């Protein structure tokens, strides 16, 4: 356990990273969006690499006050079909579009911005790590920034204020149970 260094900056926005091979990274970010919305905060979520598919949270988010969301990426997942692991130039262009959108959102009065799956997108080289680190550095002081996804780089974790790693101990997927509507998507 790291010894905390206390930096008395309670009113300033922090950078959270939710990473690891365990389930719950996106769910943690969405839970924070729910909490912030309930306190009247203005929230934006950018879904990286989750284009086209009908994820369940996209039906619920419009019901929350002060929450906007944006989808980037091509379709790489459909229930009952194999996941597309290849990375196309169009995947990279969509990831870059999401990164530019995040920069634009910095100037639009949001209190909380969630970059869902940006860690994985960076690890898969859809985005340059240096561009993501620059975005983190350029974050306005008042904005709380959340970054989710597997395999966050050490440099991203070092630049963050909070890092939570979800650790896989057991998962029913490895017993042959496919992703289920309303639970995994």
ROLOKOL-466205 format. One record per residue (C-alpha): residue in three letters; x, y, z. Coordinates in steps of 0.05 Angstrom, whole numbers. Example, Ala and Ser with C-alpha at 12.3 -4.5 7.8 and 13.67 -1.06 7.14 Angstrom:
! ROLOKOL-466205
<rec fiti="ala" px="246" py="-90" pz="156"/>
<rec fiti="ser" px="273" py="-21" pz="143"/>
***
This chain:
! ROLOKOL-466205
<rec fiti="unk" px="0" py="0" pz="0"/>
<rec fiti="unk" px="27" py="68" pz="-20"/>
<rec fiti="unk" px="36" py="120" pz="34"/>
<rec fiti="unk" px="-10" py="177" pz="13"/>
<rec fiti="unk" px="18" py="246" pz="3"/>
<rec fiti="unk" px="-35" py="296" pz="25"/>
<rec fiti="unk" px="-44" py="352" pz="-26"/>
<rec fiti="unk" px="-98" py="397" pz="3"/>
<rec fiti="unk" px="-134" py="410" pz="-63"/>
<rec fiti="unk" px="-204" py="386" pz="-45"/>
<rec fiti="unk" px="-242" py="432" pz="-92"/>
<rec fiti="unk" px="-200" py="414" pz="-153"/>
<rec fiti="unk" px="-218" py="358" pz="-201"/>
<rec fiti="unk" px="-179" py="293" pz="-196"/>
<rec fiti="unk" px="-160" py="241" pz="-249"/>
<rec fiti="unk" px="-187" py="171" pz="-236"/>
<rec fiti="unk" px="-164" py="108" pz="-273"/>
<rec fiti="unk" px="-205" py="44" pz="-269"/>
<rec fiti="unk" px="-165" py="-13" pz="-301"/>
<rec fiti="unk" px="-149" py="-87" pz="-295"/>
<rec fiti="unk" px="-175" py="-152" pz="-322"/>
<rec fiti="unk" px="-235" py="-156" pz="-276"/>
<rec fiti="unk" px="-306" py="-136" pz="-291"/>
<rec fiti="unk" px="-332" py="-68" pz="-268"/>
<rec fiti="unk" px="-290" py="-13" pz="-298"/>
<rec fiti="unk" px="-344" py="18" pz="-341"/>
<rec fiti="unk" px="-394" py="4" pz="-286"/>
<rec fiti="unk" px="-351" py="44" pz="-236"/>
<rec fiti="unk" px="-349" py="103" pz="-284"/>
<rec fiti="unk" px="-424" py="100" pz="-296"/>
<rec fiti="unk" px="-436" py="96" pz="-221"/>
<rec fiti="unk" px="-397" py="160" pz="-211"/>
<rec fiti="unk" px="-439" py="192" pz="-267"/>
<rec fiti="unk" px="-502" py="172" pz="-230"/>
<rec fiti="unk" px="-476" py="201" pz="-165"/>
<rec fiti="unk" px="-453" py="266" pz="-197"/>
<rec fiti="unk" px="-519" py="274" pz="-234"/>
<rec fiti="unk" px="-556" py="265" pz="-169"/>
<rec fiti="unk" px="-517" py="323" pz="-140"/>
<rec fiti="unk" px="-532" py="369" pz="-198"/>
<rec fiti="unk" px="-464" py="362" pz="-231"/>
<rec fiti="unk" px="-457" py="367" pz="-307"/>
<rec fiti="unk" px="-430" py="302" pz="-335"/>
<rec fiti="unk" px="-403" py="280" pz="-403"/>
<rec fiti="unk" px="-386" py="209" pz="-423"/>
<rec fiti="unk" px="-347" py="190" pz="-486"/>
<rec fiti="unk" px="-351" py="117" pz="-504"/>
<rec fiti="unk" px="-287" py="99" pz="-541"/>
<rec fiti="unk" px="-287" py="38" pz="-587"/>
<rec fiti="unk" px="-361" py="23" pz="-573"/>
<rec fiti="unk" px="-394" py="47" pz="-637"/>
<rec fiti="unk" px="-458" py="23" pz="-667"/>
<rec fiti="unk" px="-478" py="-30" pz="-617"/>
<rec fiti="unk" px="-538" py="-21" pz="-572"/>
<rec fiti="unk" px="-508" py="-21" pz="-502"/>
<rec fiti="unk" px="-560" py="-18" pz="-446"/>
<rec fiti="unk" px="-532" py="42" pz="-411"/>
<rec fiti="unk" px="-548" py="84" pz="-472"/>
<rec fiti="unk" px="-622" py="74" pz="-458"/>
<rec fiti="unk" px="-615" py="96" pz="-385"/>
<rec fiti="unk" px="-568" py="155" pz="-391"/>
<rec fiti="unk" px="-619" py="201" pz="-424"/>
<rec fiti="unk" px="-662" py="193" pz="-362"/>
<rec fiti="unk" px="-609" py="226" pz="-318"/>
<rec fiti="unk" px="-606" py="301" pz="-310"/>
<rec fiti="unk" px="-545" py="337" pz="-335"/>
<rec fiti="unk" px="-513" py="276" pz="-369"/>
<rec fiti="unk" px="-492" py="278" pz="-441"/>
<rec fiti="unk" px="-458" py="220" pz="-477"/>
<rec fiti="unk" px="-421" py="211" pz="-542"/>
<rec fiti="unk" px="-404" py="147" pz="-580"/>
<rec fiti="unk" px="-341" py="136" pz="-620"/>
<rec fiti="unk" px="-314" py="74" pz="-655"/>
<rec fiti="unk" px="-337" py="23" pz="-705"/>
<rec fiti="unk" px="-377" py="-39" pz="-689"/>
<rec fiti="unk" px="-329" py="-92" pz="-664"/>
<rec fiti="unk" px="-379" py="-132" pz="-621"/>
<rec fiti="unk" px="-446" py="-163" pz="-635"/>
<rec fiti="unk" px="-476" py="-218" pz="-592"/>
<rec fiti="unk" px="-470" py="-286" pz="-625"/>
<rec fiti="unk" px="-413" py="-266" pz="-671"/>
<rec fiti="unk" px="-338" py="-266" pz="-661"/>
<rec fiti="unk" px="-306" py="-202" pz="-635"/>
<rec fiti="unk" px="-266" py="-165" pz="-688"/>
<rec fiti="unk" px="-196" py="-159" pz="-660"/>
<rec fiti="unk" px="-164" py="-126" pz="-720"/>
<rec fiti="unk" px="-152" py="-51" pz="-717"/>
<rec fiti="unk" px="-171" py="-12" pz="-780"/>
<rec fiti="unk" px="-151" py="59" pz="-799"/>
<rec fiti="unk" px="-223" py="77" pz="-788"/>
<rec fiti="unk" px="-218" py="53" pz="-715"/>
<rec fiti="unk" px="-159" py="99" pz="-705"/>
<rec fiti="unk" px="-196" py="158" pz="-737"/>
<rec fiti="unk" px="-256" py="146" pz="-691"/>
<rec fiti="unk" px="-210" py="143" pz="-630"/>
<rec fiti="unk" px="-178" py="208" pz="-650"/>
<rec fiti="unk" px="-247" py="239" pz="-659"/>
<rec fiti="unk" px="-263" py="219" pz="-587"/>
<rec fiti="unk" px="-198" py="250" pz="-562"/>
<rec fiti="unk" px="-214" py="316" pz="-598"/>
<rec fiti="unk" px="-284" py="314" pz="-571"/>
<rec fiti="unk" px="-256" py="307" pz="-500"/>
<rec fiti="unk" px="-214" py="370" pz="-512"/>
<rec fiti="unk" px="-276" py="407" pz="-536"/>
<rec fiti="unk" px="-316" py="384" pz="-474"/>
<rec fiti="unk" px="-262" py="414" pz="-429"/>
<rec fiti="unk" px="-288" py="482" pz="-451"/>
<rec fiti="unk" px="-363" py="468" pz="-443"/>
<rec fiti="unk" px="-374" py="473" pz="-368"/>
<rec fiti="unk" px="-374" py="399" pz="-349"/>
<rec fiti="unk" px="-357" py="379" pz="-278"/>
<rec fiti="unk" px="-343" py="305" pz="-293"/>
<rec fiti="unk" px="-318" py="275" pz="-359"/>
<rec fiti="unk" px="-314" py="200" pz="-367"/>
<rec fiti="unk" px="-270" py="171" pz="-422"/>
<rec fiti="unk" px="-296" py="100" pz="-424"/>
<rec fiti="unk" px="-247" py="49" pz="-454"/>
<rec fiti="unk" px="-194" py="101" pz="-469"/>
<rec fiti="unk" px="-141" py="58" pz="-434"/>
<rec fiti="unk" px="-155" py="-2" pz="-479"/>
<rec fiti="unk" px="-159" py="43" pz="-540"/>
<rec fiti="unk" px="-90" py="70" pz="-523"/>
<rec fiti="unk" px="-61" py="1" pz="-510"/>
<rec fiti="unk" px="-86" py="-22" pz="-578"/>
<rec fiti="unk" px="-50" py="38" pz="-609"/>
<rec fiti="unk" px="-114" py="69" pz="-636"/>
<rec fiti="unk" px="-89" py="131" pz="-599"/>
<rec fiti="unk" px="-18" py="154" pz="-585"/>
<rec fiti="unk" px="-1" py="149" pz="-512"/>
<rec fiti="unk" px="33" py="217" pz="-515"/>
<rec fiti="unk" px="-32" py="249" pz="-539"/>
<rec fiti="unk" px="-71" py="218" pz="-481"/>
<rec fiti="unk" px="-19" py="241" pz="-431"/>
<rec fiti="unk" px="-22" py="311" pz="-461"/>
<rec fiti="unk" px="-98" py="311" pz="-453"/>
<rec fiti="unk" px="-90" py="292" pz="-380"/>
<rec fiti="unk" px="-40" py="348" pz="-370"/>
<rec fiti="unk" px="-86" py="398" pz="-404"/>
<rec fiti="unk" px="-147" py="380" pz="-362"/>
<rec fiti="unk" px="-176" py="443" pz="-330"/>
<rec fiti="unk" px="-167" py="443" pz="-254"/>
<rec fiti="unk" px="-241" py="440" pz="-237"/>
<rec fiti="unk" px="-258" py="378" pz="-280"/>
<rec fiti="unk" px="-261" py="309" pz="-251"/>
<rec fiti="unk" px="-234" py="262" pz="-305"/>
<rec fiti="unk" px="-247" py="187" pz="-306"/>
<rec fiti="unk" px="-210" py="139" pz="-352"/>
<rec fiti="unk" px="-232" py="67" pz="-358"/>
<rec fiti="unk" px="-207" py="5" pz="-394"/>
<rec fiti="unk" px="-160" py="-53" pz="-388"/>
<rec fiti="unk" px="-85" py="-47" pz="-391"/>
<rec fiti="unk" px="-76" py="26" pz="-372"/>
<rec fiti="unk" px="-4" py="44" pz="-385"/>
<rec fiti="unk" px="43" py="56" pz="-326"/>
<rec fiti="unk" px="51" py="128" pz="-350"/>
<rec fiti="unk" px="-25" py="140" pz="-348"/>
<rec fiti="unk" px="-29" py="109" pz="-278"/>
<rec fiti="unk" px="30" py="151" pz="-254"/>
<rec fiti="unk" px="-4" py="215" pz="-279"/>
<rec fiti="unk" px="-71" py="198" pz="-246"/>
<rec fiti="unk" px="-92" py="217" pz="-175"/>
<rec fiti="unk" px="-132" py="153" pz="-163"/>
<rec fiti="unk" px="-120" py="84" pz="-193"/>
<rec fiti="unk" px="-165" py="25" pz="-180"/>
<rec fiti="unk" px="-148" py="-42" pz="-210"/>
<rec fiti="unk" px="-204" py="-92" pz="-219"/>
<rec fiti="unk" px="-173" py="-161" pz="-209"/>
<rec fiti="unk" px="-203" py="-222" pz="-243"/>
<rec fiti="unk" px="-210" py="-281" pz="-195"/>
<rec fiti="unk" px="-266" py="-318" pz="-229"/>
<rec fiti="unk" px="-313" py="-304" pz="-287"/>
<rec fiti="unk" px="-370" py="-345" pz="-315"/>
<rec fiti="unk" px="-347" py="-328" pz="-386"/>
<rec fiti="unk" px="-292" py="-381" pz="-377"/>
<rec fiti="unk" px="-347" py="-432" pz="-363"/>
<rec fiti="unk" px="-378" py="-418" pz="-431"/>
<rec fiti="unk" px="-430" py="-366" pz="-411"/>
<rec fiti="unk" px="-433" py="-312" pz="-465"/>
<rec fiti="unk" px="-443" py="-237" pz="-453"/>
<rec fiti="unk" px="-515" py="-225" pz="-429"/>
<rec fiti="unk" px="-561" py="-168" pz="-446"/>
<rec fiti="unk" px="-571" py="-122" pz="-387"/>
<rec fiti="unk" px="-511" py="-150" pz="-350"/>
<rec fiti="unk" px="-450" py="-144" pz="-395"/>
<rec fiti="unk" px="-481" py="-96" pz="-447"/>
***
